[in-house]
């Protein structure tokens, strides 16, 4: 019977010198002299490898030649204090079992530097690299921290539908869901698709947001949050967009816009602190990796702060709260705008801010995270509460260094007449949304909520420049492998 496995993370944490242990994992590297083989073993529990020392004469060349980069093994032996530099302890192997070989002529992850572009092409294997295993451990920690934050505040976790008949944003960028054979879609008398013959008997799509259904739950449970996959059929091949991503969306009854901003700031600081407290080894590796990558960039494109400095920047500063109108004036007067350095020049009130504007406000002007609020009504969604000035809504965006917008939210429009009027003006069918309108029809209350794109948060915490590198299997235009 095989000995029970001990995780490498546990071994390195307590260093039980003299104990007999069995380690199992994947070989990162092997170097051998005439008498001894040194095997760097990693099992995914930590960024750190442990060295397994194998006597060549004891095991023989036939066994050790199978122990190549990528091979999976079990090594049983005694843990001893290391005589070499770079590790405090190592395992002197008494037995080695090879679970699975990895032909060095074919295995694509040999011990050398690989580009992120190459690793995206083999996403099914890239999790075995230091970079991606570190990112996934941080991602796990952040997901756990999200649930812990809301649970400790008395929020209830709600599962909103993935298949829905509503388009929460009204943008029409939803993936359609159908049971039709695509080469034989039935038509009605007008020539349109006869959805009455489809599975749901109406047009359906993958959700773009759980917000609207979240509002329904908040009208009964007061404080709820969703955390699930969302989908956008937006044909954007950029470093900031995915077709499938995860969203955290709290909805709170009896919250106004200020309450909403307070909660969002508190949550972001909680997540950053959790990462600093619990992901130190992985963050140290990712910081070093980012610094190495920066050396190959022009001076003007290099990060002004290290990864740790950016995280502490968020943790140690109160977020600056600025109205959209004030921000527009700042941007209009800014040197990049006056010298036409912005790609999108700010000329008048009502402009939709771009990432370059958001980063200028955070990194150059205020030098702290920024919450912009009270946006023009015409560039925001139908459900946002209309302000008394007749031209703005109670919306808010939180802006971070290096990334721009990380959270978008608003106080929701709780007044039936105002909501109906806005929906009609935007061409949103009020009758089809009667289920949503009932929350305003019966016992309506002031309420607010926001959305945090989980991958945007992971990008910020890990320092990765491309959003495709912070989700295990990215879904983008032309890419739906695995």
TAKABEL-V978346 format. One line per field, one symbol per residue. ss: DSSP state (2 for helix, 1 for strand, 0 for the rest). phi: phi as a letter, one per 40 degrees, with the letter a starting at -180 (. if undefined). psi: psi as a letter, one per 30 degrees, with the letter a starting at -180 (. if undefined). A space follows every 10 residues. Layout:
# TAKABEL-V978346
ss->???
phi->???
psi->???
This chain:
# TAKABEL-V978346
ss->0000000222 2222000001 1111111111 1100011111 1100000001 1111122222 2222000000 0111111111 1000000011 1111111111 0000000000 0000022222 2000022202 2222222222 2222222222 2200011000 0011000000 0000011000 0000001000 0010222000 0001110000 2222222222 2011111111 1000000000 0001111111 1110002222 2222222222 2222222202 2222222222 2222000022 2000002222 2222220001 1112222222 2220222200 0000000000 0000222222 2222220001 1111112220 0001010000 0111111111 0001111111 1100022222 2222200000 2222222222 2000001111 1112222222 2200002220 0000010010 00
phi->.ccccbccdc cccbfcdgcc bbbbibccaa bbbcbbbbbc bbbgcacccb cbbbcccccg cccccccbdg cbabbbibcb cccccgacaa bccbabbcca cbdccbccbc cacbcccccc cbdcbccccd ccccccccdd cccccdccdc cccgcbcbcc cccabbbdcg cgbbccbabc cccaccbccc gcccccccdc gacbacccac cccccccccb bgbbabaacb bbcccbcbcb bbcbabbbbc bbcgbcccdc cccccccccc cccccccbbd cccccccccc ccccccbddc ccccbcdccc ccdcccbccc bbcdcccccc cccccdcccf cccbccbach cccbdccccc cccbccfadb bcafcddcbb cccccccccg bbbcbabbbb cgbgcbbbaa cccccdcccc ccccccgccc ccbccccccc cbgcbdaaaa bbcdccccdc ccgccbcccb bdbcbbdgba cg
psi->kklkkkkeee efefiikflk lkkkakkelk kkaefkkjkj kkgfflfklk kkkkkeeefl feefffilkf lklkkkakkl kkfllfkfll kjkfkkkjek ljjfffjfhl ilkkleeeff fhffffffle efeeeeeeee eeeeeeeeee efgglkkkjl keklgljefg fghkkkklgk kfghkklaff flkiffglef glkllkkfkg eeeeeeeffe fejllljlkl kkhkijilff klfklkkjjk kkkgkaeeee eeeeeeeeee eeeeeeffhe eeeeeeeeee eeeefgllef fkkfkleeee efeeefkkkk jkleeeeeee eefleeeegh fkejkjflkf kjkleeeeee eeeedfhlkk jklilkefgl lffkkklffg fllilkkkkl kffbkfkkal kljfkeeeee eeeefggkje efgeeeffff ejhklkllll kjjeeeeeee efgkfkffgg keikjlkgjh l.
